[in-house]
Amino acid sequence: MDRRSLIGLSKPAARKTSGGGGSASANSYVRFPTVTATIIRPTGQRGVFSVETGVDVADAALRARAEQSGPRLRAAYAEVCQQTARVLLPGAPPDIDALARQLQAATDRVLGRAGARLLLGTVMIA
């Protein structure tokens, strides 16, 4: 369940973003549910590796394709996260740069062309 939907924060505002030097409209952002994978903690117990993802797509046609390809994108992201979690040593932090490159490559592969910019939210090991 998305906790943000309970307090009315699940839909992005339809105004321009004001920070970070970006001029992308909030309408160009497509958010996906959190992707999780199982990891082994330093104690030997299982833990959870979670990644929040979204894509920023300025092109309306490609954005519609990204929204329609949501299940395929989530599956590709889950596969990348599972591969990352599988090779992660217990207690070691994930390589966020490598993860972002792999997720961007998966985005481009699923959508069939470049043009959608992957955005990472929280990357967490619990």
Secondary structure, DSSP 8 states (H G I E B T S, - for coil): --HHHHTT-SS--SSB--STT---BGGGEEE---EEEEEE-TTS-EEEEEEEEEEEE-SHHHHHHHHHTHHHHHHHHHHHHHHHHHH--TT----HHHHHHHHHHHHHHHHSSS-EEEEEEEEEE-
